[in-house]
Amino acid sequence: MAPAQRCPLCRQTFFCGRGHVYSRKHQRQLKEALERLLPQVEAARKAIRAAQVERYVPEHERCCWCLCCGCEVREHLSHGNLTVLYGGLLEHLASPEHKKATNKFWWENKAEIQMKEKFLVTPQDYVRKEAFISFSGATPPWMIQDEYIGGNQEIGPSYEEFLKEKEKQKLKKLPPDRVGANFDHSSRTSAGWLPSFGRVWNNGRRWQSRHQFKTEAAAMKKQSHTEKS
């Protein structure tokens, strides 16, 4: 007898091995589950052609369940008082992790292969949506749409500023004394440049670097003590 397995879609234990995924009940449950997710995915895919930014409201925090990945995903992408509608779901659908999980889900559950592309967003489409939104010829959606001064003056952050601020918020969560935290990414370096992390790249034996470090540390300590006294 095949070992007992549990189907999360049918919410039952079965003993018929791989044959269960071909059963009428499993295919019906699979179709219904995909149809529940499809409207949100289709709305997100439409946002590629016509992205929309709104003032933040608590409803923008809602999540949807990604059946393929087995996890909750934020539908929208919010920062400050602005929300990119379906930005969170689009970001998830375009991720390589989602594509890998979707391929596995389709294979394990024997879903209709023609439907799989509806639940994926290519990185090219996602980049095309970002390239920018800001220059559609109509009112730029990355600006606060209902506030203008002097008729044509745009109010609110640009999309580029939005991404920069989002990246800053990510960096704030990292340790401030991490390796490379103070590195100037705007500086130009030659092809042969290597960082210096505690004399890792120094020539010579390891004990020589250690001895040099201790000597310099003692000198700095002595200098600091002299300055204080």
N, C-alpha and C positions, 0 to 999 in steps of 0.2 A: 504494500500500500504506500502511495506517495505521502511524504510528510505533510502535515497540516500547514496551510498558508492562509494569510489573511488578506482580503482585498479591501483597501481603504475606500474604494468607490461604492462597492456593494455592501460594505460593512458586515462582512460575514467571513467565517472560516470555511475553507474548502479543501478537499482531498484529491481533486482530479488533476493536479499538476497544472501545466500550461493550458490545458483544455478549457479552463474556466473563462479565460479572456475571450474565447470565441462564443461563449454562451449568449443567448438572447438577452438575459437579464443584465449581464455585464455590459454588453454593447449599448443597451438602452440607458443604463446609468451613466455610461461614458458620454453618450450623445447629449444627455440632459445637462451634465456638468459642464461640458464645453459650451453649450448654448447659453448657460448662465454667465460665463466669462466673456463670451464673444462681443456683446454690446459695449463693454468697457474697452476692449481691445480695439474695436472698430472706431470708437470715439477718439481713442488715442492716435490711431493711424490717420484720422482726418485732421488732427492737430498738426501733422507734418505739413499739410498744405496751407493751413490757416491757423497758425498758433495764436493763442489768446492769453493775455495777462490781465488779471483782475486784482482789485484790492483784497487783501487777506481777510478771510472770515473763518471762524472755527470749523466750519464744514469742510474746509480744504484739507483738514487733517485726516480725513477718512482714508481707509485702506481697502484693498480688494485682495482676494485670495487667488494666488497664482497656482492653478491646478498642476501645471507641469513641474514647477519647482517645489511645491508643497510648502509655501511660505506666504506671509502677508506682504504686500507691496503698497507703498504710498502712491495714491493715484496722482496727486499734484505735487508740485515742487514750490515750496514757499520760502521766502526770505524777507524778514522785516515785514513791511506792509504790502508786499506784492506776492502774487501767486501765479506761477506758470501752469495753466490748466493741462492736466495729463502729462506734465513734464516728468514726474516720478515714474509713472507707468511706462512711458516711452523709453526712458533711460534704462529701465529694467528689461523691456522687450528687445532692446538693441544690444544687450550685454552678451558676451560669449558664454557666461554661465547659464543664462536662460536658454540659449540655443542648444547647448549641450544637454541640459535637463529636458528640453522639449523633444529632442531626438530620442532620448532614452525613454521618455514617457510614451511616445508614439509607438516605439518598438515593443515595449512591455505590454501595452494595452491594445495593440492592433487597431489603432484608430485609423480613420480614413486618411490616406496619405495626401489627398487633395486639400484637406483642411489645414494641414500643418502650416503652410505659408501664411495663413491668416493670423496666426499667433506669434509671428516673428516680425521683427523690424530690422532691416539691414543697417549696418553701421553707416553706409553711404546715405541712406534715407535720413538717418538721424542727424548726420552732419549737414545735409542739405537743409533740414529744418532749421538748424542753428544759423547757417549762413544766409541767414540773418534776416529773416524776420523783421529786422529793423529797417529794411530798405525795400518794402513792398510797393511803394508808390502811393499807398494810402496812409492813413494815420498810423504811425509806428506803434505796434501793440506793446512794445517794451516801455512806452511812456505812459504816464497816468493819463488816461484818455479823456477824462472829464475836467481837467484843469489846464487852462491855457491863459497866458498873460499876453496882451497885445495881439491876440488873434492867432499867430503862428508860432509863438514861442513854446517849445516843448518843456514839460515839467517831468521830473523823475529821472532815475538812473537809466543808462543805456544797458543793452544786453551784455556788453563786454564788462561793464562795471559790476553787473550782477554776478557774473562768473568769478571775477576777481575777489569780490567780497565773500562769495561762497567758499572759495579756496582758502581765504584767510581764516574763516571759521573752522575749517578742517585742521589747519596748522595750529590753532590755539589749543587743540586737544592733545597735541603731541608734547613730549617733555621738552622744556626750553633748552636743556643742556645736552640734547641729542647730538650725535656726530653730524656735522654739516649744517647745523641750524643757522649759523652765521655766514654761510657761504654766499657770496654775491653771484647770483646766477646771470647777472647782466654783464659781468666782466668777460673779456676775451682771453682765451687761453690757447696755447699751442697744442698740436696733436700729441706731443710727448709729455704733457702736463700730468702729474700725479699728485694727489693730495697728501699732506703730511699729517698723519694721525699718530702722534706720540712716537715719532721716529720709526714707524713701521717700515718705511722705504729707505732708511739709512743703510749705508754699507757697513760691513764689519760684523763682529759677533754680537749676540744678544746681550751678553753681560756688559759689553762696552757701552751700548745705548743706555742700559740701566744705570751704570755708573755715572754717565754723563748727565742723566736726568737727576740723579740724587745730588750731584755737585751743583747744578744750576738751581735746584730747589732750595738747597741750603744757603746759596748765595742770595737768592731772592728773600729768604726768610731773614737773613742777617741784615740786608738792606732795609727791609721793612721795619725791623726792630730799631735800627739806627735812626730812621726818619721819625719814629714815634718818640724816641728819647731826646 
